[in-house]
Amino acid sequence: MKLQVTQENLHKALTNVSRVASSRSSLPVLSNVLIKTSDKRLTIAATNLDIAVTEHIGAKIAQQGAITVPARLMQDLISSLPAGPLDIEVTDNKMVLEAGRFSSSINGVSADEFPAMPTLTNSQEINLETGSLRDALAQVLFAASSDEARPVLTGVYIYQNNDKLVFAATDSYRLAEKEIPVNAAGLSLLIPSQSLQEVLRLLKDDSQQIIIAYDEQQARFTIDETEVVTRLIEGTYPDYKRLLPSSFETTAKLTKKALLEITKVSSLFAREAAGSITISIDAIKNEIRIKSIASQVGENTASAEAEVTGDATITLNSRYILDALNAFSGESIQINVNGKLDPCVITSADDPTYTHVIMPVKS
Amino acid sequence: MKLQVTQENLHKALTNVSRVASSRSSLPVLSNVLIKTSDKRLTIAATNLDIAVTEHIGAKIAQQGAITVPARLMQDLISSLPAGPLDIEVTDNKMVLEAGRFSSSINGVSADEFPAMPTLTNSQEINLETGSLRDALAQVLFAASSDEARPVLTGVYIYQNNDKLVFAATDSYRLAEKEIPVNAAGLSLLIPSQSLQEVLRLLKDDSQQIIIAYDEQQARFTIDETEVVTRLIEGTYPDYKRLLPSSFETTAKLTKKALLEITKVSSLFAREAAGSITISIDAIKNEIRIKSIASQVGENTASAEAEVTGDATITLNSRYILDALNAFSGESIQINVNGKLDPCVITSADDPTYTHVIMPVKS
């Protein structure tokens, strides 16, 4: 293998790709990146077996070939070199890299030991705008579970419902759901949230079109020159829609800023109680009031004006409320409550495609 | 105790003071801040017994008194409250704090249990400009030792030498020395570097004048409304000047940028060798060349043009070189070397008041 590539292109590709290479894998070669010529281009790829990221860049290729080299060293090295052309030559799994007054020799591992990059069969495709995919992922990803004991909850469920594409994630304590106006008849994918975190990180320019291809086992996101292939999670996603109330006895509408402020202050006194705070919605005073008590430290009451219908008292985890509020765009927030133990639903007139549900704490 | 204070003033004071309160101390009250009226002002103070920070702010005081409350909770609470007036009332070591729609009650500890704030006796004073003190501390603090086995090396030695005030710090592997043009006849202080880190953090506006008062046991830095009192370290600082060569057989002058670049790249291949890199200064090629070898990973050579006098080869810890280069202001750097095992002295024509010395690694 012998080629010339610019530091700028190789640096960009390594930045996009090498994060998924992990030195903690039981298969040591997975801490390497694959560098491989494909006709007139250079392919840079890394995988952790759940997800594979590949980028193609232009290069002047004098001799075809492939090698794998340690991902972290390679990325640190290329990012430290000055901009300009790099000459790369590989002999006997040793990569020699020359750039002006810099000369490096890196011991690699044969590309034959690297797992084959996954491919899709009989795949279907949809197109999404970067902006809507970014919003949807940012609004739901944090609600997915990290507990491998229930694998389906570690994924984001993406499916078609009438003329909307729905993104849903839940850890069983809270649920986030986002709808975007895209038609993809029959689409139903359960994608690991870790993989989607990687996709979210790669989304940059809002004007990009993202292509999502999928078959029974995998999905591929094409973002500019970068391809992310992820396995799908097997299993049936819980029928969460059944749990969502369609009407509410009590609602309170107020500014996001005011609710954030009183929740933050209250949470400081809720550390002993694992974050639990008690919210009272008061139709007579037209206010929402939060009380938190820490026997050691003290107690706090904070209230904010709200447009209220009905009365209610409910105990929620303050961290979940803060997470939810940070996910909403726009200025106004509405809290919707039935009984003390029924799901609390948070909505916003300014962001009608997003719904957030928090299960109450028994108090 | 009963008073009114603004959120803005109390927030600023807590931010400056409460960092030294530590929840890891064996004396639990040291995780609290002292809040105490003194005539028409409010005093906020915290200490870890090595260092005490005190700030005085304006307040409308209706009734004198004092209390201590948990520093972290108090700071988090005040920073989360909206700007505006706060009403504070203390009865039976319970502080009640009212701010508009917020009401908090915090369990405190009697101010009698808080250690007395240290005072100086027969002290002398000097004045320094914020800018020169900040530069001096930023350039020497990182070279002080964190190893309590040799307490004198955990301090910064500040002393008068002719018409200069000298700041010196060393961990015995490297030494940093800064001179500033201040006359303070007879001054000789050995101050814990941890305390000076706190002072550095508090330096803001360049136009401030800092007053340093000192006696045999303590030094007090007055920065605006904030006072920092620190203990001094007992013991004799090593006579490091004796170890500094006054002339050099080999010198190499180059840009800081070029030396940073080749050192960074070389350090990537020096991880196995605990950062050791071998620098060759070559008078014939007029270059400085760094070689680093990692048996597992590979090897690297990088060079940069330099104005060279004499030849030399010396092995140094790359992290120390990077630290030193980041401490120099200005564009040009000069490396000064005698024998392979003699101290390597780094200087800069653009920053003539700063000297950095690195002891070579035996290779």
Interface residues (C-beta under 8 A of the other chain):
Chain A: P70 L73 D76 L77 S80 L81 P82 K94 M95 R101 F102 S103 S104 S105 I106 N107 E261 I262 K264 V265 L268 F269 Q296 V297 G298 E299 N300 T301 A302 S303 A304
Chain B: P70 L73 D76 L77 S80 L81 P82 K94 M95 R101 F102 S103 S104 S105 I106 N107 E261 I262 K264 V265 L268 F269 Q296 V297 G298 E299 N300 T301 A302 S303 A304
